[in-house]
């Protein structure tokens, strides 16, 4: 009975995350501006740690120096499909741009799930469910 209640609770939480993710993809509000600002700061920090000038990073990314400047100054953001390319050029894991110690775990989960292509999201949620159930069985 305890496992069934846990599964029901897990599915309720999964559906809630799915709804939040759908809403997050639809809404472009001030929090996205804050995210762009944070991303710009992280890009600048990573570039400096890599001892790269903006024009050098631009060459690696096959873009312009002004494009780098615009991202660093939060004038433009990066699409989630571009982030792995930028992370590789900066020598950082992709999660470097998502980990924020002040972020609550639910927000971090949504940020990570938003990187997953829409057509694969159900598969990933199914895998997460199986992992959670396996962990629950190990703990009990």
N, C-alpha and C positions, 0 to 999 in steps of 0.2 A: 504494500500500500504506500509506504514511504517513497519508493522509487517512482510510482505512478504520480504522486503529488509533485515530486521533484521534476519529472518529465513535463507535467502540465505547466508548472511554473517556468521551466526552461522555455517551452514553446511560447508561452505568453510573452516572456522577455524577448525571444527571438522575433516574434511578430511586432513587438513594440520597436525593436531596433530597426526592423525592415521599414516600418512606417516612418520612423525618424530619418532613416537614410533616404527614403523617397522624398520626404519634405526637404531635407538638406539639399538634395539635387535640384529641387525646384526653386528654392528661395535663395536670392542673392541679396543679403542684407549687410548691416554694419559688421557682423562677426566675420564675414568673408573679407572685409577690408582689414580687419585686425589680423586675420590669418595671412593675408598678402603682405602686411607689414612685417609680421614675424618671419615669413618665408624670405622676404628681402633681406632682413637682418641676418638670417642663417646663411643665405647665399653669400653675402658679403664676408661674414665670418669664415666660412669654409674656403672662400677664394683667398682670403688673406693667410689662412693657415697653410694653404697649398702654395703660398708665395707666388701667386699669379696676379698679373695686372689684368684689368678688365679686357684690354685688347687681346691678351694671350688666351684668356678664357673664351673670348668671342671666337678666336681662331679654332680652338678645340671644338667648339659647338657649331662651327660654320654659321655664325651669325654676326651681327654688328656689335661694336663696343657700346653703342647707344642702347641696344636691346638689353645688354647686361646691366647697364646703369639704370634703365627703366625698371627692371626686376628688383634690383637692390634698393631702389628708392620707392618701391611699391606703386609705381605708376602703371605697371602692368603685372599681371600674375603669370603663373605657369600652369599649363594644363597638366592634369595628372599623367597623361601619356608622355609629357616632356620631362617630368621629374626624374625618372630613372637615367635619362641621358645626361642631365645636369649633374646628378649625383655621381655618376661614373666619371665625368670630366673633372669633378671636384675631389674625387677620391674618397667619397663618403658613402656609407650605406644609405639606402633610401629612407630608412627609419630615422636617420639623423634629422630629417626635415619634418618629422611627425612627432617625435618624442618631446614632450613638454612636461616637466615635473609638476607644474601647477594644474595640468589638465586632469579632469576626473577620468576614471577608466572607461566610463561609457562613451565619453567624447572621443577618447583615443580609439575605441573600437569602431565608432562611426567613421572616424577619419581613415582608418585602415580599410574598412569595408567599402568606402567610397572609391578606393583605388581599384577595386575589382570590377571588371567589365560586367555590365548589366546581365548579359546572357549567361554568366558563370556564377552569379550571386547565389542562386538557389543551391547549386552544387556545394559551394563553400559553406553556406549555412548548414547544410546537411552534414558535411564533414565536421563542423564545429559541434553540432549536436552529438554526433557519435563520439567525439573526443570527450565531451563533457560527461556523457553517460559512462564511458570507460573509466574516467577519473573518479566518478561517483562510486562505481562498483569497487574500485581499488580502495577507496577510503572507507567503505562500509564493511 
